[in-house]
């Protein structure tokens, strides 16, 4: 296990999933402060500097809560809420603003504002409001918990509900959303607990949150490549086996730094059966990445 990091057992994860929050604020200092406070409180937080950036993030990920300012360039907080409503996206929202658009919010209650926090505010009040809104959202969803626990195809970046009979937890890291989702669906359909990450940086952040039994990663990705993520893993105390699934195998890097070789290589294109066979090869040993075994699919490194 990883020292100092929570172990997310299947039951624990099902009952207490990490909440993912989107913070939208054009003031850099306030945005950073709110993000830091929420992260320190155990939430998974993304930040956007205006409504336009936030709307792009909302197309990629599922969130449990939106916290937004109002007066921002490009797309205001109210405009963002109208976009959510027009797209039939149901998401509780807290508006945090020094110039609250009270008249418009009262005139259009369908904008999904659950709470209003007026600047300036105390951080304790801010956290209390967040906790209250999330508790209310949980209570509203409670009748549907059993149905949601059976879902296997949620968007990458949002943890899939855990089943009580699941044992192996896998992180799929790939910047191609279609490829990532296909791998997640294939693995979830075979009974694995699966999370997704959009690149190596997002994958590394996920690895700081919970323990995984296996990481499946592409190599060429923005912000952090698969190889760079493996190097972080090998340099840490994490004994997590890795499958590299890629069309761009960094063979020269493996020759120069053999300790970075993944446990299994899957060169694209490969079949769903190849993927499942590789996963079974790794998880069937129970040895983590000890020895860095070189099981290759297809035949060469």
C-alpha positions, 0 to 999 in steps of 0.5 A: 500500500502507499504510505500516507494515501487512502486505500479506496476499497470497493465498499468505501469507494461506493459509499464515499466517492470523491466529489468532483467540483468545478470552480469558475472564477476570473480572479486568480487569487480567489480561484486559487484560494478556493481550489486549495481549500476544497482540495485540502478538504478532500475534494477533487477540484478543477478550476476555470478562469471564466464561463467559456473555459468552464463550459468546455470542461463540462463537455469533458467531465462529470461534476458533482458541483459547480461553484461559479462567480457571475461577472466574468469575461466571455461567458458570465456565471448566469450565461453558464447556467443558461447553457447548462439548462439548455443542454439539459445538464442537471448540476447543483450550483453555488454562485459566489459573487460580490455582485449577485444578480438577484433579480435575474435569479429570482425571475429564472429559478430554473437556473439551478442555483442552490446557494448564494455566497456573497463576497467577501465571505469566510472560508468556514462559511464557504466550506459549510455551504459546499457540504450542505449542497452536496449532502442535499444532492446525495439525499436526492439521489439516494433512491437511485444509488442501486441503479447507478452502481450498475452503470459502466459507461460514465465519462472518463475522469469520473469514477465509476460506481463500485460493485461489492463483488469487485476486486481489481481497480484499473486506471486507464490513461489516454488523451483520445476520449473514444479510445479511452472510453472503449477500453473502460467499457471493455474492462468494466464489462469484464467486472473490473473497477475502472477510472479514466484520465485524459493524460499523464498529468491527470493520471498522476493526480488520480494515483495520488488519490487512491490505490490502483491494481493496474495502470493502462496508459498511452504514451504520447499525451499533452502535459505529461506523457505515459513514459513520464508518468511511469518515471514518476511511478518508478521514482515513488514508493508505488508498486503499481504494474503498468501496461503501455498501450500505444502506437508510438512505442518509445523503444529508444527510451526503454533501451536508455532507461530499462527500468522504465519498461512497462510490465506489458506492451500493447502495440496498436492496433490490438483487439479487446481480447488482447487487452483483456489477456494482458490485464489477466496476465498482470493481475493473475500474478499478484506481484505488482511490478516486481521484476518488470516482466516483458510480456509483449503484444504483439511480438516485439519491443 
